[in-house]
Amino acid sequence: MSNTSFPDIIEQARQVIRSDAKAVLAAENSLTGDFSSAATIVSSCTGKILVVGSGTSGKIADRAAHLFSVAGT
């Protein structure tokens, strides 16, 4: 068992949350008209959407495919 104390674990969790929050805010600031165009194209599709990737991109593609599926896209 680790010697990390309960307050240390809580502080580590807070640091992770702060770091993740910064990343989300950075993503928000990077949204451009390209995102809007892509969203419009995807939402206007009437058939199936093929999402592919390899390695890490494949994992992201799997997640995107799942999200499109459960969202009814």
LOTIVO-160303 format. One record per residue: x negated, y negated, z negated of N, C-alpha, C in turn; chain; residue in one letter; residue number from 1. Coordinates in Angstrom, 1 decimal, decimal comma, padded with zeros to 4 digits. Atoms other than C-alpha are relative to their C-alpha. Example, Ala and Ser with C-alpha at 12.3 -4.5 7.8 and 13.67 -1.06 7.14 Angstrom:
! residues 2
n_c1	n_c2	n_c3	ca_c1	ca_c2	ca_c3	c_c1	c_c2	c_c3	chain	res	n
-000,9	001,2	000,0	-012,3	004,5	-007,8	-000,9	-001,2	000,0	A	A	1
000,9	001,1	000,0	-013,7	001,1	-007,1	000,8	-001,1	-000,8	A	S	2
! end
This chain:
! residues 73
n_c1	n_c2	n_c3	ca_c1	ca_c2	ca_c3	c_c1	c_c2	c_c3	chain	res	n
-000,8	001,2	000,0	000,0	000,0	000,0	-000,9	-001,2	000,0	A	M	1
000,7	001,2	-000,1	-001,2	-003,5	000,8	000,0	-000,8	-001,3	A	S	2
000,0	000,9	001,2	-002,2	-006,0	-001,9	000,6	-001,3	000,2	A	N	3
-000,7	001,2	-000,3	-000,2	-008,7	-000,2	001,1	-000,2	-001,0	A	T	4
-001,1	000,3	001,0	002,1	-010,4	-002,8	001,2	-000,4	000,7	A	S	5
-001,3	000,4	-000,6	005,7	-011,1	-002,2	000,0	-001,4	000,5	A	F	6
000,0	001,4	-000,6	005,2	-014,9	-001,9	-000,9	-000,1	001,2	A	P	7
000,8	000,0	-001,3	002,4	-014,2	000,7	000,8	000,5	001,2	A	D	8
-000,8	-000,6	-001,1	004,8	-012,1	002,7	001,0	-001,0	000,5	A	I	9
-001,0	001,0	-000,4	007,5	-014,8	002,6	-000,7	-001,1	000,8	A	I	10
000,7	001,0	-000,7	004,9	-017,4	003,7	-000,4	000,4	001,4	A	E	11
000,4	-000,5	-001,4	003,7	-015,2	006,6	001,3	000,0	000,9	A	Q	12
-001,2	-000,1	-000,8	007,3	-014,7	007,7	000,4	-001,5	000,4	A	A	13
-000,3	001,4	-000,4	007,9	-018,5	007,6	-000,9	-000,5	001,1	A	R	14
000,9	000,4	-001,1	004,8	-019,1	009,7	000,4	000,6	001,3	A	Q	15
-000,4	-000,6	-001,3	006,0	-016,6	012,3	001,3	-000,7	000,5	A	V	16
-001,2	000,7	-000,5	009,4	-018,3	012,4	-000,3	-001,4	000,5	A	I	17
000,4	001,4	-000,5	007,8	-021,8	012,8	-000,7	000,1	001,3	A	R	18
000,7	-000,2	-001,2	005,6	-020,5	015,5	000,9	000,4	001,2	A	S	19
-001,0	-000,3	-000,9	008,5	-018,9	017,3	000,9	-001,2	000,4	A	D	20
-000,8	001,2	-000,3	010,5	-022,1	017,0	-000,7	-000,9	000,9	A	A	21
000,8	000,9	-000,9	007,7	-024,1	018,6	000,0	000,6	001,4	A	K	22
000,0	-000,6	-001,3	007,6	-021,6	021,5	001,4	-000,2	000,7	A	A	23
-001,3	000,2	-000,6	011,4	-021,9	022,0	000,1	-001,5	000,5	A	V	24
-000,1	001,5	-000,4	011,2	-025,8	022,0	-000,9	-000,2	001,2	A	L	25
000,9	000,2	-001,2	008,3	-025,6	024,5	000,7	000,5	001,3	A	A	26
-000,8	-000,6	-001,2	010,5	-023,4	026,8	001,1	-001,0	000,4	A	A	27
-001,1	000,9	-000,3	013,3	-025,9	026,5	-000,5	-001,2	000,8	A	E	28
000,6	001,1	-000,7	011,0	-028,7	027,7	-000,5	000,3	001,3	A	N	29
000,5	-000,4	-001,3	009,9	-026,7	030,7	001,1	000,3	001,0	A	S	30
-001,1	-000,2	-001,0	013,4	-026,3	032,2	000,0	-001,1	001,0	A	L	31
000,0	000,9	-001,1	013,6	-027,9	035,6	001,2	000,3	000,9	A	T	32
-001,0	-000,3	-001,0	015,9	-028,0	038,6	-000,1	001,4	000,5	A	G	33
000,2	-001,3	-000,5	014,3	-024,7	039,6	000,8	001,0	-000,8	A	D	34
-000,8	-000,9	000,9	016,0	-023,0	036,6	001,5	-000,1	000,4	A	F	35
-001,4	000,2	-000,3	019,3	-024,5	037,5	000,4	000,7	001,4	A	S	36
-000,2	-000,7	-001,3	018,9	-023,3	041,1	000,1	001,5	-000,1	A	S	37
000,1	-001,5	000,2	018,0	-019,8	040,0	001,3	000,5	-000,6	A	A	38
-001,2	-000,4	000,7	021,0	-019,7	037,6	001,2	000,0	000,9	A	A	39
-001,1	000,2	-000,9	023,3	-020,9	040,3	000,1	001,2	001,0	A	T	40
000,1	-001,1	-001,0	022,1	-018,2	042,8	000,4	001,3	-000,7	A	I	41
-000,3	-001,3	000,7	022,3	-015,4	040,2	001,5	000,1	-000,3	A	V	42
-001,4	-000,1	000,4	025,8	-016,4	039,1	000,9	000,0	001,2	A	S	43
-000,9	-000,1	-001,1	027,1	-016,6	042,6	-000,1	001,3	000,7	A	S	44
000,1	-001,4	-000,6	026,0	-013,0	043,5	001,3	000,7	-000,2	A	C	45
-001,3	-000,8	000,1	029,0	-010,8	044,2	-000,3	001,5	000,0	A	T	46
000,3	-001,4	000,0	027,1	-007,5	044,5	-000,9	000,3	-001,2	A	G	47
000,9	-000,4	001,0	024,4	-005,9	042,5	-001,3	-000,8	000,1	A	K	48
001,2	000,7	000,0	021,2	-007,6	041,4	-001,1	001,0	-000,3	A	I	49
001,1	-000,9	000,2	017,9	-005,7	041,7	-001,1	-000,8	-000,7	A	L	50
001,1	000,6	000,8	015,3	-006,6	039,0	-001,1	001,0	-000,1	A	V	51
001,1	-001,0	000,0	011,9	-005,0	039,3	-001,2	-000,7	-000,7	A	V	52
001,3	000,5	000,6	008,5	-005,3	037,6	-000,8	001,2	-000,3	A	G	53
000,9	-001,1	000,4	005,5	-003,3	036,6	-000,8	-000,4	-001,3	A	S	54
000,7	000,4	001,2	003,8	-003,2	033,2	000,9	-000,9	-000,9	A	G	55
-000,8	001,0	000,8	004,9	-006,1	031,0	001,1	-000,6	000,8	A	T	56
-001,0	000,5	-000,8	006,8	-007,5	033,9	001,2	001,0	000,1	A	S	57
-001,0	-001,1	-000,1	008,7	-004,2	034,1	000,8	000,0	-001,3	A	G	58
-000,8	000,1	001,3	009,7	-004,5	030,4	000,9	-001,2	000,1	A	K	59
-000,8	001,2	-000,1	010,9	-008,0	031,1	001,2	000,2	001,0	A	I	60
-001,0	-000,3	-001,0	012,8	-006,8	034,2	001,1	000,9	-000,6	A	A	61
-001,0	-000,9	000,7	014,4	-004,0	032,1	000,9	-000,8	-000,9	A	D	62
-000,8	000,9	000,9	015,6	-006,6	029,5	000,9	-000,9	000,8	A	R	63
-000,9	000,8	-000,8	016,9	-008,9	032,2	001,1	000,8	000,6	A	A	64
-001,1	-000,9	-000,6	018,8	-006,0	033,9	001,0	000,3	-001,0	A	A	65
-000,9	-000,3	001,1	020,3	-005,1	030,6	000,9	-001,2	-000,3	A	H	66
-000,8	001,2	000,3	021,4	-008,7	029,9	001,0	-000,3	001,1	A	L	67
-000,9	000,2	-001,1	022,9	-009,1	033,4	001,1	001,0	-000,1	A	F	68
-001,0	-001,0	000,0	024,7	-005,8	032,9	001,1	-000,3	-001,1	A	S	69
-001,0	000,2	001,1	026,3	-006,6	029,5	000,7	-001,4	000,1	A	V	70
-000,7	001,3	-000,2	027,1	-010,2	030,6	001,0	000,1	001,2	A	A	71
-001,0	-000,2	-001,1	029,1	-008,8	033,6	-000,5	-000,6	001,3	A	G	72
000,6	000,6	-001,2	026,7	-010,3	036,2	-000,3	001,1	001,0	A	T	73
! end
